Amino acid sequence: MKIFFEIRKQKYLEALDSLNWQHQLCKNPRPNPDIKTLFTDHTCASSNGTRVGPPTNATLAGPVPKPGVFPPLGGHGPFQSVVSPPPSAIAGWMSSANPSMPHAAVAAAPPGLVQAPSSAPFLKHPRTPPLAGPGMEYQTADSEHLMKRLRAGQPDEVSFSGSTHAPNIYSPDDLPKTVVRSLSQGSNVMSLDFHPQQQTVLLVGTNVGDISIWEVGSRERLALKTFKVWEISACSMPFQTTLVKDATISVNRCVWGPDGSILGVAFSKHIVQIYTYNPAGELRQHLEVDAHTGGVNDIAFAHPNKQLCIVTCGDDKTIKVWDAVAGRRLYTFEGHEAPVYSVCPHYKENIQFIFSTAIDGKIKAWLYDSLGSRVDYDAPGLWCTTMAYSADGTRLFSCGTSKEGESHLVEWNESEGAIKRTYSGFRKRSLGVVQFDTTKNRFLAAGDEFQIKFWDMDNTNMLTYTDADGGLPASPRLRFNKEGSLLAVTTSDNGIKVLANGDGQRMLRMLETRSLDGARGLSEAVNVKPAIAGALGPIANVSASASPAVDRSDRIQPPMSLGNLATMESSRAADVKPRILDTTDKLKSWKLPEISDSSQLKTLKLPDPLVASKVARLLYTNSGLAVLALASNAVHKLWKWQRNERNPSGKSSASSVPQLWQPNNGALMSNDLNDAKPNDDSVACIALSKNDSYVMTTFMAPPPAATYLAFHPQDNNIIAIGMEDSTIQIYNVRVDEVKTKLKGHQTRITGLAFSQSLNILVSSGADAQLCVWSIDGWEKKKSRPIQAPPGHPTPLVGETRVQFHNNQLHLLVVHESQIAVCDAQLECLRSWYPRDSLSAPISSAIYSCDGLSIFTGFCDGAIGIFDADSLSLRCRIAPSAYISSSLSSNGGAFPMVIAAHPSDPNQFALGMSDGAVHVVEPSDGETKWGGSTSQDNGAVASIPSSSALNSQPSETPSR
């Protein structure tokens, strides 16, 4: 059956690129061509009345076009202006229906425009599409200009069907494969995007609705916005009803605007939020739009008709285009039969269009009009697929995963709408939806099989891969920066690793050198920078009172490219001390393993006017801005650091005194106590959710009492609760119900640790037993006691703690008799027993956030810092180094618990038996604790992170 289009206005029809493409290629074009259908090839009749067939390479050939004049925009980042295929090549795909498709590629017209069924049905289009007047005039002018050039018979023609791309000048060594930074986000990372100009500024969105902006060079979080609806009254009733039923919300996509002065966030329920961003790292609310019914699955910026727009898609099967200034809806594209998964706006020679993919595997393409989709093709895998162009905008790729777990990475032939090449190297069944990115017009990268896999665009075989030193989820999300020198990838412990190539490492070293040399020059350069003329107009500096993020211009790097980096380095080489330590510096660093004086370190006793009671639990918040303690008298204490001249970051520091926070009503935060049991005999437990939520409520009244808490790595509403009666209860807070009860210990539970990579929960008890439980069915997989040291009474008893290393494979076991590292089968790989200068029983131990050190406390007040790999002692800190002499006679206080800072691998906090809390750091003259580490030899430590035993990893769920 053929579908004919009624011709209402011939000039308007010629402006539609999807209809006039055949006429553009006519050998003898008529002024008024007879074009009635998309599905019958058109040729103008010659002067003698005969019809002339199209050339054999009709959809492939055309004149060499002029470079585009639009700002370089694309689906998920800026693209360079390029010499592009003519619109006829694109239109060949946008108008030629694939005969193998089960239905025609015609979008449904508005109900009022569809006639009753007849032997020759018609789809009638209005004379002027709604909301598209100026846009159609603009595209009409471009199309007619192009047609005039075609008719003029310009001799130069070029084919865009083959590999006619510029020769590549890059080698595999240009791929970023060296881990140089690790960041602790604290929640599952759902989306990543590097700033288009500031190469080390990274935008991150999480599964709890937070967005963060990181300066990866300094590891500083420049901004953090937790989710909230800005104006609930302006939202639709369905959205308000949804929030009442379930307030949880996730970021599905966050993306920078074309110049980095604006960013957009798409959420899992209804709305998008748009922020403006200024050079000081501050965000201001700009637009909040109730965009779709259900989830908003993707967001991108586009520039049709010289107007900055926002493109969104959602569960309601639509794509919508919004004015980025006023938030007015400009277009709604309907035609998908399933939720729309992703969008990819692009342009070729000023012809603007949008690709969209749905979860039924359909790919459609749209011009900025109301005439329906121009493409209807099947994506490989027929499920979740994303599309992206190469950086120069000349090559189109897609990557997706089927419901059966088969992943497909392909390059498309735009002119024919066919797959040009399929890349190999995926495992047969991918775990989750595989994500990908492109860089340097040469390489592709995808996250699969706990690895990052790389391809050369011109070779279907996998080029190389890296596991980024371990700790990646099954299908990690990843993102290159614009220059391809850095690659950010998500980790299974709610963090981000940043990989670099040689250029990226030099850039980061340059930034480090500048910070060591003093931020004065950089600060001045940024502070005097005039207001940016952003996509929404000039953006003035934002006062500190306007945003929770303070002025951090001394740490915000101005736009920096590798092109000017070499010049900058050479100009500074004569007067800047190299960042890399030479041999003399290495030997100088902490050459004395014994630290016995306060002058050899920085320490701060936190102010506390409350009644002293020994510290039972101690945590850093995931942001590193505060320390939370729970005393044995059930009182909670929260210290918050303030941003000031001495501490511009506002993070915890031994150089700045924090404030002890209390509720406005002056009441103490405290747990209930059993009056029949002394305080010292009561067991305290506390945990923070991944977004630092801290709400006190009673959800399970004793007895038995809870003795340890750990949040499920994928759902903050599910808590594993160790009990005094030796059971472990898996409790769902949302429905107020114990889902299951685990039994395997003989005495109270003293430790819990999740490993998402291994899909297990490990528990420890006061019986010195370890148990492994499967997360899927909660059945016990293994149980065994920890081994007693030589000469120690057996069997062992006493409090035992467990914590997984950042790699999610090795388990730290802490008992008064030892620290030990075990594998997932509870086999001891190595252990250390108290002896020599550290002979007192062990009171507490924890991994540093980078996983390279173990901070260990002893019952005589000493602190031992051990190498995490070998368990060799790096240095010993005597009690006299951090406890003042006036207090040292008060009965020999010692650290009951140690907490590791979530992003500073050399800072830790001590919760003491006398109720004091100390923050300890290396002295200003030193950068780290103890002897040489892998960093001394040029390797850069990773910092994925978990600040305390309760911090658990989590694998990003697919959208």
Secondary structure as UniProt FT lines:
FT   STRAND          4..5
FT   HELIX           10..15
FT   HELIX           17..24
FT   TURN            47..48
FT   TURN            56..60
FT   HELIX           87..95
FT   TURN            99..100
FT   HELIX           111..113
FT   STRAND          122..123
FT   TURN            130..131
FT   HELIX           133..151
FT   TURN            152..153
FT   HELIX           172..174
FT   STRAND          178..184
FT   STRAND          189..194
FT   TURN            199..200
FT   STRAND          201..206
FT   TURN            207..208
FT   STRAND          211..215
FT   TURN            216..219
FT   STRAND          220..225
FT   HELIX           232..234
FT   HELIX           237..245
FT   STRAND          251..256
FT   TURN            258..259
FT   STRAND          262..267
FT   STRAND          271..277
FT   TURN            279..280
FT   STRAND          283..290
FT   STRAND          296..302
FT   HELIX           304..306
FT   STRAND          309..314
FT   TURN            315..316
FT   STRAND          318..323
FT   TURN            324..326
FT   STRAND          329..334
FT   STRAND          340..348
FT   TURN            349..350
FT   STRAND          351..358
FT   TURN            359..360
FT   STRAND          362..367
FT   STRAND          377..378
FT   TURN            380..381
FT   STRAND          384..389
FT   TURN            391..392
FT   STRAND          396..401
FT   TURN            403..404
FT   STRAND          407..413
FT   TURN            414..417
FT   STRAND          418..423
FT   STRAND          436..439
FT   TURN            440..442
FT   STRAND          443..448
FT   TURN            449..450
FT   STRAND          451..456
FT   TURN            457..458
FT   STRAND          462..466
FT   TURN            468..469
FT   STRAND          478..480
FT   TURN            482..483
FT   STRAND          486..490
FT   STRAND          495..500
FT   HELIX           502..516
FT   HELIX           520..527
FT   STRAND          532..534
FT   TURN            535..536
FT   STRAND          537..539
FT   HELIX           544..546
FT   TURN            553..555
FT   HELIX           562..572
FT   TURN            573..575
FT   HELIX           583..588
FT   TURN            589..590
FT   STRAND          594..595
FT   HELIX           598..600
FT   STRAND          601..605
FT   STRAND          615..620
FT   TURN            622..623
FT   STRAND          626..631
FT   TURN            632..633
FT   STRAND          635..640
FT   TURN            648..649
FT   TURN            654..655
FT   STRAND          659..661
FT   TURN            664..665
FT   TURN            675..676
FT   HELIX           679..681
FT   TURN            690..691
FT   STRAND          706..711
FT   TURN            716..717
FT   STRAND          718..723
FT   TURN            724..725
FT   STRAND          727..732
FT   TURN            733..736
FT   STRAND          737..743
FT   STRAND          749..755
FT   TURN            756..759
FT   STRAND          760..765
FT   STRAND          769..774
FT   TURN            775..777
FT   STRAND          780..785
FT   TURN            790..791
FT   STRAND          801..804
FT   TURN            806..807
FT   STRAND          811..815
FT   TURN            816..817
FT   STRAND          818..822
FT   TURN            824..825
FT   STRAND          828..832
FT   TURN            836..837
FT   STRAND          842..847
FT   TURN            849..850
FT   STRAND          853..858
FT   TURN            859..860
FT   STRAND          863..867
FT   TURN            868..870
FT   STRAND          873..877
FT   HELIX           879..881
FT   TURN            885..891
FT   STRAND          895..900
FT   TURN            905..906
FT   STRAND          908..912
FT   TURN            913..914
FT   STRAND          917..922
FT   TURN            924..925
FT   HELIX           934..937
FT   TURN            949..950
//
